[in-house]
Amino acid sequence: MFPDVDADRLLADARRAGEPVAAARLIAEAFFSMSRTADATTLRPLADRLAALRSDPARPQTEVLFHTVAGVVGVRTRKPHATRHLETALRLAETHRLHTDPLYLECALICTLQLMRPQEVRPRFAHLVAKADADPARRARLASMLALGDAWSGDLLRGRAGLRDARRLAGAAGRIDIEAEAASWLIKIEAMCGDLTASAACLEQSRDLAARSGSAWVAAHIAECAAALHLASGDTDAWLGVLEYLVGTVVGANSGLIFEHRWELATHYALHGRPEAAAALLAGMPDPPLGWPGAPALPAWRSWIAQPADAAAMARFEASLAGLNRPVERLSRPRMAWLLGAQHARLGRRADAVRLLEVACTGYATIGAAGLLARVMADLQHLGAPRGVPRIPAPRSAEPLLTRSEARVPPDGRRPGAAEPRPDLSDGPQLTEAETRVARAVAGGLSNREVAELLGVSAKTVEFHLGNIFRKVGVRNRTELASATMARDHPI
């Protein structure tokens, strides 16, 4: 089924409808049918047609549909006051108890996400989605938005499972546009969760599906999601190229990342000998409103970019991270701590580096971002683990971001005042990504069954990995594995 053809049929039916609410419903259905394929310019006339159906006194059903479409189109075209439409649509749907109707439920979901409140999606709407009597295409769209809310608010594992299910539902419904959108979000989530193979497969699939459905909306966001894959795999050149593309095309306005993309790129320029380029990138760019995700830290981040080696600027940036305590900021906080920790390491401030990299590790572990956690662990290990205890090696794909020269380690690997080095038990075979995740979970006290449920594999697979881990790390049982891990993470 092609969305545009379906939308044309709905709009033709709307012209023939004699009752305004019935006509408004058909136009809104056409909007949702086209929302994954058409660009905002194509969708704008639908808001105009809904506006023509408004009446005095107002009909709440028509008003919700008009404000939803006008708000979504306004956000996508970065119109001022677009969020007022979204807020009005949510308020009217709630006041008039319209959520039991699947069409109005979809309106409420898309408005909540466009307002960047993903943490509200599951508690407010999950039970309604579960019992909604919806056609297959709508059920796939509802499942996709519910899962996106989970992932965006920091529950990556639940979001990944939900988007996989949404992709399956979309495929069964024959809606490759919805399937393309779910696959595109999975690029990012699979990469952050540590499954780089699955992420790369989703990248290939989403590009193919977007091309087959002519999806302008999905195509524009594939690069944004691919950036996470390049970062998690350690391909700095590819990550930088994508970041420059995102900033140049202003991708990220709908996800709240439009500012963070620019700040990230300016940071890279500042740390790699291009201070003028960093300053030009931020010149004239205002800080976002306080309600914007990440906003409490962005002014201090800007100041640090201007003085990347200044300890006071770094301290102010670190202090500002305490303000990032909303669910929607669970992805941003560890990344900022990681950037700061890596810079402290370059400057030879090992204690500060370890502290901030541990903050990043904790943040990524909390949300299930095993892929990014592996990258930070590689940086931590490059700073040096306590001598005489086995370390859990980072997976092969997680080469450290810090070089030995950047970390300012003497050529012989010893730091001033350090004791004679003992044999490093991590020089043997390294753990794979899957083995690293299993090792961390087992060391944390989980049973094989619990690890299997957490990672989405069978208990037999966990047993297989555990045997390899014991052999590679040089321990005999779970207790020794936990002791080895704790000794590395909490040196005395």
N, C-alpha and C positions, 0 to 999 in steps of 0.2 A: 504494500500500500504506500503510495507517495503522498506525503503530508500536504503538499500544495494542491494536489488534485482533490483531496478530501476537503481542504479548506474552501476551495472554489465551490464545491457542492453545498457546503454549509452556508456560505454567503449568498448563494442563489436562493436557497430555502429562506434565508432571513429576509430577502427582498419581497418574497411572497407572503411572509407571515403578517397577519393582520393585527396581532396583539403585540404591544411593545415589549413586554417582558419575554415573550417567546422569541421575538426577533433578537433581543439583546443576548439571550442564551445562545442562540445559533452563532452570533458574531463572536462571543467569548469562546465558544467551542472551536471556531476557526482559528482564533488567536492561539489557543493552547496546541492545536494541531500544527501550527506553523512556528511555534516559539523556539524549537530546536533547529530550525533550518533557516528562517528568514532573518535578515538584518533589521535593525530598528527602524530604518527608513521605510521598509516595506510594511512594517507592523503599525506605523503611526496612523494611517487612514482608518484602521479598525477602531482606534480610540475616538477619532472624529465621528465615525458612524454611531458609536455608543453614546457620544455626547448629544447627538441629534435625537436620541430616544429618551433623554431625560425629561422629566415633567414636573409640574408644580400643581399639587403637592408631589413630593418625591416618592418614588417607589423604591423601597430599600433593596430589592433584588437587582433592579437596574443600576442603582447607585454603586453597589458593591462591584458589579462587573465593570462599570465605567472606571471607577477609581483604581481597580486592580490593573487593568490594561494601560490606563494613562500613567500609572505609577511605574510599572515595569518598563514601558517604552521610555519614560522620562529618565529613569536611572540609567538605562543603556545608552541614552544619548547625552547623559550628564547635564540634564536640565535642572535649574534651581527649583527647589520646593517639590521635587518629585516625591520625596518621602512623605509629604503631607497626604498625597493620594493614597499611598500604601497604608498609612496609619488610619485614615478614614475608612478604607475598605475593611481593615481588621476590626475596627470598632463597630461598624454597622453589622458585619457578619456575626459578631459576638452578641450584640444587643438584640438582634432579631433571630438568633439561634438558627442560623442557616447552615451550620457545619454538617448537619446530617445529610445534606444534598452533596453528592460527590463533586459537582462542579464548583460549589462554593467552598468546599473543603480544599480543593486544589488552589483556589484563589487565596485562601488563608495561608497555605503552605508557601506558595511562591512569594507572597507579600512578606512573610516572616523572614525568609531567606534573603530577599532583596534589602530588607532593613538591617541585615547583618546581625541577626539574633538567632543563630543556629541552635543555641542551647535551649531555646524555647520550643523547638519543633517536636521533639519526642514527648516531653511531658504534656504538651497541649493537644497533640494531634495523633499520636501513635495508636491510641485505642480507637479513634474514629477511622483511621486508615484500615485497621484490622477488620472492621465490620462493614466497611463501605461496599455497597452494591455497585461496583464500577465495571465498565467494559475493560477488556484486556489492555488496551493502550493506556487508558487512564490509570489502571492499577500499576502498570510499569512506571508511569510518571510519578505517581504518589510514592511508590517504593524507592525510586531514585532520589526524590527530594528528602524523604525521611532519612535515608542513609547518608546523604550529603550533610544533613544537619548533624548527624552523629559524628562523622569524621571531622567536620569543620570545628565542632566544639571540643575536639580533643579525644574522642573515643574512636581511634583509628581501626581497631580490630572489629568493632561492631559495624562501623561504617563500611569497611571492606566487605564483610559478609553481606551487608544489605545491598551494596552496589553490585556485587556478583549476582545476587538474586534478581535485582532489577534488570540487569543485562539479560539474564535468562528469560524473564517475563517479556521483555521487549522483543527478543528473538522469536519467542513463541507467538507473539502477537503480530509478527511481520513488520514491526516498526523499527527500521534500521536507524532512523534519526534518534530515537530514544536510546537504542542500543549503543549508538556512537557516543552519545553524551555520557552514559554510564561508563563505557570503556575509557573515555578520556579522563574522567575523574580517577579511575582506577590506576592510570599511569602513575599519578602522584602518590596515591595511597599505598600501592604495592611497593613502590620504591622506598617510601618512608618506613614501611613495615619490614623491609629487608629482602623482599623477593624481587631481585633485579631482573631475573629471567621473565617472570610474570609481567613486570612493568614494561619491559621491552616488547613483549607480545601484545600488550594492551595498546602501546604506542602504534605499532603496525596496524592493529585491528581498527583503532579509532580513526586513523588516517584513511584507511580503505572505506570504512563505513561512512565517514563524513563526505568523501568524494562521491560515493554511490548515492547518497541522499541529497547531495548539493547543500550541505549544512554550513552556512556562513557562521552561525553561532558557535558550533562545536569547533570548526576549523580555527577560529580565532583564539581558542583557549587551549588547543592541544600543546602549543609551545610552552605556555605557562606551566602545564602539568609536566611536560618533558624536562623542565629545568630541575625538578626534584630528582628525576632519574639520573641526570648528569652529575648532580651534587652528591647523591648517595653512592654513585659508582666511582667518584673521584676524578671525573673527566672535567678538570677546571676550565680548559679551553672551550669545550662545548657549553658548559654552564655559563661562562662569561658571554659567549656569543648570543645565547638565548636571552640572557638578561639584558643585553644591549638592545636586542630586538623588542623585548617587552616594554622597556622604557621608551623606545622610539615610537612605538605604536599605541602607547597608553593602555595596554592590556592589563587587567587587574582591577579596573574600577569597580566591577561588580563583586569581587571577592574581598575587597578591602586591602589588597596588596599593592595598590598603585603607588603608595608612598614607600612602603618597604622595599619594593623593587628598585626604586631610585636611590634610596639610602644604601642599599646593599651594593649597588654599582659604584656609587661615590666612595664607599668604604674600600672597595677593591682598588680603585684608582689611587686613593690616598695612601694605601699601604704598599703600593707598587710603583712609587716614584712619579705619580701624575697628580700632584696636588692642584694644579690649575684646572685640570679636567674635572676633578672632584668638586671644586668650588663652583665651576660653571654649571655643573649638573644640578646643584642645589640653589643657585642664585635665583631669586625671584620666586622660589617655590615655597609657599606658606606651609607652616605646620598644619596638620589636619585638625578638625574639631576634636574636642576632648572625648567625645563619644565614639570616635573612630577606633577600630582595633589597633592597638599598639601606640596610640597617641601619647600616653603619659611618658613614654621613653624617647620619642622621636626628637624633641628639642635637645636633650642631653646627647643623644646619638649624633645629631648634627654638629654640636660643639666638639665632640671627640674626633669626628672626621676632619675638622679644621686643625686639630692638634693631636694627631694619632699617637705620639710618643709621650704626651703629657700625662703624668700620673694623676694630677688633680682632675683633669677632664675624664680620664678613665674611671676614677672613683665616682664622679657624679653620674656617669652613664650607668655604672653598676648599681648605684643607689636607686636610680629611676626604675630598675627592673622590678622593684617591690610593688610598683603601681600596676604591673601587668598581672592582675589576679582574676580576670574574667575567663570563662571557658573558651571564648573565641580567641584568647591570647595564649593558649597553651602551646601553640605551635611557634609563636614568635619568641617567647621568653628564652627557651633553651638555645635558639639560634643566636640571639644577641649575646648570651653568656658565652657561647662557643667562640664568636668573633672576638670578644674581649679576652678570653682565656688564651686564644692563639696568639694575640698580639703581645700579651704579657710574656708568653714563652719566647717570642722573637726578641723581646727586650731583655731576656735573661732573668725575669722575675718569676722564678719557678713556683714559689708558694702561692702567689696570686694566680698564676696560670692553672695550677692544680685545683685551687678552690673553685674557680669559675668553670673549668672543664667538668668538674664533678657536679656543679649546678646544672650544666647542660645534660650530663648523663642522667641525672635524676629526672629532669624534665622529659627527656625523650623516652626513658624507661616507663614513666608514668602513663604516657599516652600510647604506648605500644609501637613507638618509632624505632624498631630494632635496626633498620638500615642506617639511619642517621646516628644512632647510638654507636654503631660499629665504627663510624668515621671519627667520632669524638674519642672513643676508646683508643683508636690508633694514635691520635695526638697525645693522649695521656701516657700511653706506653712509650712513645718516643721521648717523653720527658724523663723516663727512667722509673722502673719499679724497684721496691726494696730488694736488696741482694739476698740470695740464698733461698728464695721461695719461688715455686713455679708460677708463671703468669699464664693467664688465659689469652692466647694470641688472638689478634683481630683477624677477621676473615681476609682472604687473599685480595678481595676487591676493595678493601678498606685501607689503602695505602695512606700513611699520615699526610696531613696537609702541611705539617712543619718539616722542613729539611733539618739536617743536623746543624748546618751553619746558622739557620734561623733560630734554633733553640739555644745557640751559643754554648754548645757542649765542646770541651777541648777535644783535640784529635784522638787522644787515647781513650775517650769515653768516660774519663774520671772527672769529677767535680772537685774544686778545692776542698781539702780537708776530708775527702772520702776515704774509706778504708780500701785496702787492696780488693779488687773485684774477685768474687767467687764465680764459679761456673754459672752461666745463665741457662736455666733449664728450658727457656722458651725458644732455643735455637733449633729445635727439632721441627718435625712437620707441623704446619699451622692448621688451626681448625677452619673448617668451612663456615660459611655464614649460618647454615642450619645448625651445625655443631655448636657454634658460639651461642646461639639463642637457647639451645637445650642446656648447655653448661650453666648459663646464667640462671635459668629457671630452676634447675635442679639444685644449684648452690643456694638458691633462695628458699629452699625447703619444700618445693612442690613435689608431689608424687609423679610417677611416670604417667598415670592417667590424667592428672591435672595439667601436666606439661602438654600432653597430647591435645587436650581440649583447648588450651590457651593458644597453641600454635596451629591448630587445625590439621593435625596429622594423626596417624594411628599410634597406639601404644607400642606396637612392634617397631615402628620407625624410631620412636624415642629410645627404645632399648638398643637398637642398632647403633644410633648416634652415640649413646652413652658408652658403649664398648669402645668405640673409636676415640672418644674423649679421654677415657681413663688411660688408654695406651699412649696417646699423644702428649698429654699433660704429665704423665708419670705418676698417677695416683692409683690407689687400689679400690677405693669405694667412695660413696657419696660424701661421707664425713670429711675425708681428706680433700675432696674437690672443694667443698664449702670452705674448709680452712685455707686452702690455697687462694681461693678467690677473695676471702675476707682479708687475708694478709696483704694482698695487692691493693685492695680498695681502701683499707684502713690501717696504714702503717703506723707503728708506734713511734 
